């Protein structure tokens, strides 16, 4: 059965987007990363938040815009959205119910990962007890504002167990398992 993985690049001060959803800050840190290359081969589907799908793209204005992992991955994507007017396509399915979206993404992924993209979607997966792992790629930059990795005001602590720690010449990769 597929595992649910939230993978994300984060600033040192805990933000995954800059103010207003800006993702251009990430471009200097999207360098070759062997861990990400290995991960991409093990992703069976994506579970993406509706705001994330329509949000800012660090590859805006390039041939890689709108493509998962800058074009490094392709396959079934399930978009969790409240917008009922969106029409699904061959590889892009719009789903309105989190439980259904998680089930469909897991079925599509088979024995590979469901890669969760979007902070709110990751929080929903965590609250449902479905989030298994978190891969945080920490970039050496302070953004000062934007969307936080996990914003859970007054939430109970979520214990994590470190699975691996590695780095490139630009970023630090922290991979952890959610202790259930």
C-alpha positions as a LaTeX table, in Angstrom:
\begin{tabular}{lrrr}
\hline
Residue & $x$ (\AA) & $y$ (\AA) & $z$ (\AA) \\
\hline
Unk1 & 0.00 & 0.00 & 0.00 \\
Unk2 & 1.17 & 3.49 & $-0.79$ \\
Unk3 & 2.66 & 5.75 & 1.85 \\
Unk4 & 1.73 & 9.43 & 2.10 \\
Unk5 & 4.79 & 11.73 & 1.93 \\
Unk6 & 4.75 & 15.50 & 2.29 \\
Unk7 & 7.86 & 16.75 & 0.48 \\
Unk8 & 8.64 & 20.43 & 0.43 \\
Unk9 & 11.40 & 23.01 & 0.18 \\
Unk10 & 11.41 & 25.37 & 3.16 \\
Unk11 & 13.30 & 28.50 & 4.17 \\
Unk12 & 15.39 & 28.38 & 7.33 \\
Unk13 & 12.70 & 30.42 & 9.11 \\
Unk14 & 9.99 & 27.87 & 8.30 \\
Unk15 & 8.21 & 29.20 & 5.20 \\
Unk16 & 7.42 & 27.19 & 2.06 \\
Unk17 & 6.27 & 30.23 & 0.09 \\
Unk18 & 7.17 & 33.85 & 0.35 \\
Unk19 & 4.58 & 36.58 & 0.97 \\
Unk20 & 1.62 & 36.35 & $-1.40$ \\
Unk21 & 2.48 & 32.75 & $-2.35$ \\
Unk22 & 5.69 & 33.78 & $-4.14$ \\
Unk23 & 7.80 & 30.76 & $-5.07$ \\
Unk24 & 10.51 & 32.57 & $-7.05$ \\
Unk25 & 12.68 & 32.57 & $-3.91$ \\
Unk26 & 13.23 & 28.80 & $-4.38$ \\
Unk27 & 14.88 & 28.99 & $-7.83$ \\
Unk28 & 18.49 & 29.39 & $-6.58$ \\
Unk29 & 18.05 & 26.28 & $-4.41$ \\
Unk30 & 16.54 & 23.97 & $-7.04$ \\
Unk31 & 19.92 & 22.47 & $-7.89$ \\
Unk32 & 20.65 & 18.77 & $-8.46$ \\
Unk33 & 19.75 & 16.78 & $-5.36$ \\
Unk34 & 20.38 & 13.00 & $-5.47$ \\
Unk35 & 17.77 & 12.37 & $-2.77$ \\
Unk36 & 15.07 & 14.13 & $-4.79$ \\
Unk37 & 16.12 & 12.31 & $-7.95$ \\
Unk38 & 15.76 & 9.00 & $-6.10$ \\
Unk39 & 12.41 & 10.07 & $-4.64$ \\
Unk40 & 10.93 & 11.03 & $-8.01$ \\
Unk41 & 11.39 & 7.46 & $-9.24$ \\
Unk42 & 9.36 & 6.24 & $-6.24$ \\
Unk43 & 6.34 & 8.53 & $-6.59$ \\
Unk44 & 3.20 & 6.88 & $-7.91$ \\
Unk45 & 0.80 & 9.81 & $-7.65$ \\
Unk46 & 0.45 & 13.36 & $-6.37$ \\
Unk47 & $-2.14$ & 14.77 & $-3.97$ \\
Unk48 & $-2.17$ & 18.51 & $-4.58$ \\
Unk49 & $-4.12$ & 21.29 & $-2.91$ \\
Unk50 & $-6.33$ & 23.43 & $-5.13$ \\
Unk51 & $-4.59$ & 26.66 & $-4.11$ \\
Unk52 & $-1.20$ & 25.07 & $-4.72$ \\
Unk53 & $-2.19$ & 23.96 & $-8.22$ \\
Unk54 & $-3.20$ & 27.50 & $-9.14$ \\
Unk55 & $-0.43$ & 29.17 & $-7.15$ \\
Unk56 & 2.89 & 30.69 & $-8.03$ \\
Unk57 & 5.36 & 28.43 & $-9.81$ \\
Unk58 & 9.12 & 28.77 & $-9.30$ \\
Unk59 & 9.49 & 27.83 & $-12.98$ \\
Unk60 & 7.12 & 30.57 & $-14.19$ \\
Unk61 & 7.95 & 31.74 & $-17.67$ \\
Unk62 & 10.03 & 28.66 & $-18.54$ \\
Unk63 & 9.26 & 25.39 & $-20.33$ \\
Unk64 & 9.15 & 23.72 & $-16.88$ \\
Unk65 & 6.21 & 25.85 & $-15.65$ \\
Unk66 & 3.25 & 23.85 & $-14.38$ \\
Unk67 & 5.11 & 20.54 & $-14.41$ \\
Unk68 & 5.62 & 18.46 & $-11.28$ \\
Unk69 & 9.22 & 18.59 & $-10.08$ \\
Unk70 & 9.96 & 20.97 & $-12.96$ \\
Unk71 & 9.08 & 18.25 & $-15.46$ \\
Unk72 & 10.99 & 15.49 & $-13.70$ \\
Unk73 & 7.81 & 13.54 & $-12.88$ \\
Unk74 & 4.58 & 12.76 & $-14.66$ \\
Unk75 & 1.60 & 10.64 & $-13.69$ \\
Unk76 & $-1.76$ & 10.81 & $-11.97$ \\
Unk77 & $-2.47$ & 13.92 & $-9.93$ \\
Unk78 & $-5.42$ & 14.32 & $-7.58$ \\
Unk79 & $-6.34$ & 17.89 & $-6.74$ \\
Unk80 & $-8.26$ & 18.50 & $-3.54$ \\
Unk81 & $-10.49$ & 21.51 & $-4.22$ \\
Unk82 & $-13.77$ & 23.12 & $-3.22$ \\
Unk83 & $-14.24$ & 24.41 & $-6.78$ \\
Unk84 & $-16.82$ & 22.09 & $-8.34$ \\
Unk85 & $-16.56$ & 23.74 & $-11.77$ \\
Unk86 & $-13.14$ & 22.29 & $-12.60$ \\
Unk87 & $-13.06$ & 19.49 & $-15.17$ \\
Unk88 & $-10.78$ & 16.48 & $-14.76$ \\
Unk89 & $-8.40$ & 15.38 & $-17.51$ \\
Unk90 & $-6.43$ & 12.17 & $-18.17$ \\
Unk91 & $-3.81$ & 12.80 & $-15.46$ \\
Unk92 & $-5.54$ & 15.52 & $-13.40$ \\
Unk93 & $-8.53$ & 14.53 & $-11.24$ \\
Unk94 & $-10.38$ & 17.14 & $-9.19$ \\
Unk95 & $-11.79$ & 15.75 & $-5.95$ \\
Unk96 & $-13.89$ & 17.59 & $-3.38$ \\
Unk97 & $-13.70$ & 15.21 & $-0.41$ \\
Unk98 & $-10.35$ & 14.70 & 1.40 \\
Unk99 & $-11.07$ & 11.06 & 2.29 \\
Unk100 & $-11.93$ & 10.23 & $-1.31$ \\
Unk101 & $-8.90$ & 12.12 & $-2.64$ \\
Unk102 & $-6.56$ & 10.25 & $-0.30$ \\
Unk103 & $-8.08$ & 6.88 & $-1.22$ \\
Unk104 & $-7.88$ & 7.57 & $-4.97$ \\
Unk105 & $-4.29$ & 8.84 & $-4.75$ \\
Unk106 & $-3.22$ & 5.77 & $-2.75$ \\
Unk107 & $-4.89$ & 3.40 & $-5.20$ \\
Unk108 & $-3.19$ & 5.11 & $-8.14$ \\
Unk109 & 0.23 & 5.07 & $-6.43$ \\
Unk110 & 0.21 & 1.32 & $-5.82$ \\
Unk111 & 3.33 & 0.46 & $-3.78$ \\
Unk112 & 4.94 & 3.84 & $-4.41$ \\
Unk113 & 4.55 & 7.15 & $-2.59$ \\
Unk114 & 1.66 & 9.56 & $-2.78$ \\
Unk115 & 3.54 & 12.84 & $-2.75$ \\
Unk116 & 1.51 & 15.51 & $-0.97$ \\
Unk117 & 1.97 & 19.05 & $-2.26$ \\
Unk118 & 0.53 & 22.01 & $-0.35$ \\
Unk119 & 0.57 & 22.96 & 3.32 \\
Unk120 & $-3.20$ & 22.80 & 3.86 \\
Unk121 & $-3.45$ & 19.44 & 2.11 \\
Unk122 & $-0.61$ & 18.08 & 4.27 \\
Unk123 & $-2.41$ & 19.34 & 7.41 \\
Unk124 & $-5.61$ & 17.58 & 6.29 \\
Unk125 & $-3.69$ & 14.32 & 5.73 \\
Unk126 & $-2.05$ & 14.66 & 9.14 \\
Unk127 & $-5.39$ & 15.33 & 10.87 \\
Unk128 & $-6.87$ & 12.26 & 9.15 \\
Unk129 & $-4.01$ & 10.12 & 10.45 \\
Unk130 & $-2.88$ & 9.44 & 6.87 \\
Unk131 & 0.43 & 11.31 & 6.67 \\
Unk132 & 3.31 & 8.84 & 7.00 \\
Unk133 & 6.48 & 10.81 & 6.24 \\
Unk134 & 7.79 & 14.35 & 5.79 \\
Unk135 & 10.78 & 15.29 & 3.62 \\
Unk136 & 11.84 & 18.86 & 4.30 \\
Unk137 & 14.51 & 20.37 & 2.08 \\
Unk138 & 15.87 & 23.34 & 4.03 \\
Unk139 & 17.24 & 26.22 & 1.97 \\
Unk140 & 19.64 & 28.75 & 3.51 \\
Unk141 & 17.40 & 31.80 & 3.21 \\
Unk142 & 15.15 & 33.78 & 5.57 \\
Unk143 & 11.84 & 34.81 & 3.98 \\
Unk144 & 10.23 & 36.54 & 6.94 \\
Unk145 & 6.68 & 35.69 & 5.83 \\
Unk146 & 4.52 & 33.52 & 3.64 \\
Unk147 & 2.99 & 30.07 & 4.16 \\
Unk148 & 4.48 & 28.05 & 7.02 \\
Unk149 & 5.50 & 24.40 & 6.68 \\
Unk150 & 2.89 & 23.40 & 9.31 \\
Unk151 & 0.76 & 26.07 & 10.87 \\
Unk152 & $-1.19$ & 24.42 & 13.67 \\
Unk153 & $-1.95$ & 27.08 & 16.28 \\
Unk154 & $-2.66$ & 25.41 & 19.64 \\
Unk155 & $-2.23$ & 21.99 & 18.02 \\
Unk156 & $-0.75$ & 19.07 & 19.89 \\
Unk157 & 2.87 & 18.25 & 19.10 \\
Unk158 & 3.38 & 15.72 & 16.32 \\
Unk159 & 6.30 & 13.43 & 17.13 \\
Unk160 & 8.59 & 12.60 & 14.22 \\
Unk161 & 11.38 & 10.06 & 13.95 \\
Unk162 & 14.32 & 11.05 & 11.75 \\
Unk163 & 14.85 & 8.56 & 8.93 \\
Unk164 & 17.71 & 10.32 & 7.16 \\
Unk165 & 19.72 & 13.49 & 7.10 \\
Unk166 & 21.74 & 14.49 & 4.05 \\
Unk167 & 22.87 & 17.57 & 2.21 \\
Unk168 & 24.01 & 18.97 & $-1.07$ \\
Unk169 & 26.28 & 21.97 & $-1.49$ \\
Unk170 & 23.10 & 24.13 & $-1.34$ \\
Unk171 & 20.42 & 22.51 & 0.89 \\
Unk172 & 19.89 & 20.14 & 3.83 \\
Unk173 & 17.45 & 17.22 & 3.45 \\
Unk174 & 15.61 & 16.06 & 6.58 \\
Unk175 & 13.41 & 12.97 & 6.10 \\
Unk176 & 11.24 & 11.94 & 9.03 \\
Unk177 & 8.52 & 9.40 & 9.82 \\
Unk178 & 5.34 & 10.49 & 11.60 \\
Unk179 & 5.16 & 8.53 & 14.86 \\
Unk180 & 1.63 & 7.17 & 15.15 \\
\hline
\end{tabular}
